[in-house]
């Protein structure tokens, strides 16, 4: 499924604190916002690249893409009106390695990106990270009552394979709710 060689263990370990460039442009329909890049993603330079991550399968199953994209095709989201960014830019092995202060600081950087690029929707992928970064301790998955820098605000489950609370069918259902709201 990928168009890049599998990174070596050394390459993955060397990716600690590295970044993955945003896939972003003005006036997107949806700017998908992960928590932060995995070491695997940083090693290969593409978003949601770790083999167990279900982002690409979920986008396809929910109808955002007509076919299953590989992580190496992440730039192909732009012509469809979608982009990808993160709350925190630095790569870690697990999102729980991020300090709450990093998520809070990431909120400010995200505000500047959304203000600059003006997506129709900001979809934050991870309710726990959203609660911390946005200071909304009781937030739930779905559309949020407030907007963010003029964008509609949605919280969706993190598609990481480490998120056992949501299976692919469950992810598809909640991501599809966002897609249908765009119609």
Buried (B, 14 or more C-beta within 10 A) or exposed (E): EEEEEEBEEEBBEBBBEBBBEBBBBEEBBBBBBBBBBBBBBBBBBBBBBBEEBBBBBBBBBBEBBEEEBBBBBBBEBBEBBBBBBBBBBBBBEEBEEBEEEBBBBBBEBBBEBBEEBBBBBBBBBBBBBBBBBBEBEEBEBEBBEEEBBEBBBBBBBBBBEEBEEBEEEBBBEBBBBBBEEEE
